[in-house]
Amino acid sequence: MTESGSDSRRANRQAVPECGMMKAIVNVNRDWAIGRNGDLLVYIPEDMKYFRKTTAGAVVVMGRKTLESFPGGRPLKNRVNIVLTRDESRIPETSKEAADAYLSLPTADEFLQLMKRRADALTAGEDPGTVLITVPSETALTELLGQTGQSDRTGFPDVYVIGGASIYKKLLPYCDTCLVTINDYRQEQGREADSWFPDLDAMAEWERTEEGEMQEHEGIHFSFCTYRRKQNI
Ligand SMILES: NC(=O)c1ccc[n+]([C@@H]2O[C@H](COP(=O)([O-])OP(=O)(O)OC[C@H]3O[C@@H](n4cnc5c(N)ncnc54)[C@H](OP(=O)(O)O)[C@@H]3O)[C@@H](O)[C@H]2O)c1
């Protein structure tokens, strides 16, 4: 017996647990390039501001190399920073010390309690603090977030995938929204990109639903766009 197209699409969708539990946020050029030599391709102050504002107080998920690319390797302030690494000893002590709390693969209970304490702190108008968590695989991550999703999710902050290339690629199936800042930076010879985001324009399941007005910084034009996963694919 062969599966019909829609059956096989349903089966594929079922193989993706908790699709939609995360959003990606990324800055790309028109070729979907995002980085070079462990650094961003371009720095656009307005985009940095947008990133900080959007992810304030949220859970941010990143690869170990992206954590390393932050100033001093410090996790992002007042957020829950979840870092994927297959070798936790690669996380520098200075990164751990810069956090108010450091947890290596917490249980679902520990994670829920932590999130509850943060929600209480925010309600009381207090600083929720900076948390660094390491997880050894995307399965461990999705299990942690998935179990969280089974309990009352009211008040649970958004979860943003913030890079880099390997993590965007692995976690895109779990995202339903991508906040994409598109810029027209042209790569120069000898300074070509080495990291890319998946080309959403070439993927039938994604559509660009919002496109902000064109802005400019030092000759680079950019706009804030939103892509959403189509419902019936
Ligand atoms: N334009 C943007 O918006 C943006 C945003 C973020 C990053 N970037 C750029 O992206 C580039 C970095 O991307 P990248 O792909 O090289 O590095 P990355 O994704 O930040 O980190 C890669 C590391 O993550 C860990 N990892 C990856 N997949 C894993 C898995 N399935 N399970 C457990 N751990 C896993 C591994 O760490 P271990 O080696 O420790 O095991 C791996 O070496 C840089 O140039 C950065 O500037 C751009």
The ligand as a Gaussian input file, in Angstrom:
#p B3LYP/6-31G(d) Opt

LIG

0 1
 N       23.606000      36.797000      11.041000
 C       23.097000      36.295000      12.153000
 O       21.966000      36.640000      12.531000
 C       23.897000      35.314000      12.959000
 C       23.412000      34.863000      14.192000
 C       24.174000      33.953000      14.922000
 C       25.389000      33.485000      14.420000
 N       25.817000      33.960000      13.229000
 C       27.097000      33.497000      12.668000
 O       27.066000      32.077000      12.503000
 C       28.422000      31.604000      12.536000
 C       28.504000      30.441000      13.515000
 O       27.747000      29.348000      13.037000
 P       28.289000      27.841000      13.229000
 O       27.363000      26.926000      12.551000
 O       29.728000      27.818000      12.832000
 O       28.305000      27.677000      14.827000
 P       27.123000      27.517000      15.888000
 O       25.935000      26.905000      15.245000
 O       26.952000      28.776000      16.648000
 O       27.797000      26.483000      16.919000
 C       28.211000      25.227000      16.452000
 C       28.432000      24.354000      17.666000
 O       27.168000      24.071000      18.286000
 C       27.203000      22.753000      18.816000
 N       26.188000      21.956000      18.130000
 C       25.739000      22.079000      16.849000
 N       24.777000      21.165000      16.595000
 C       24.615000      20.463000      17.742000
 C       23.782000      19.385000      18.109000
 N       22.894000      18.857000      17.246000
 N       23.886000      18.889000      19.369000
 C       24.765000      19.417000      20.252000
 N       25.588000      20.453000      19.954000
 C       25.508000      20.947000      18.726000
 C       28.596000      22.213000      18.583000
 O       29.345000      22.607000      19.722000
 P       30.588000      21.741000      20.283000
 O       31.643000      21.866000      19.225000
 O       30.935000      22.415000      21.570000
 O       30.065000      20.336000      20.463000
 C       29.034000      23.000000      17.357000
 O       30.440000      23.076000      17.207000
 C       29.288000      32.785000      12.969000
 O       29.898000      33.366000      11.845000
 C       28.262000      33.750000      13.592000
 O       28.684000      35.092000      13.568000
 C       25.106000      34.857000      12.493000

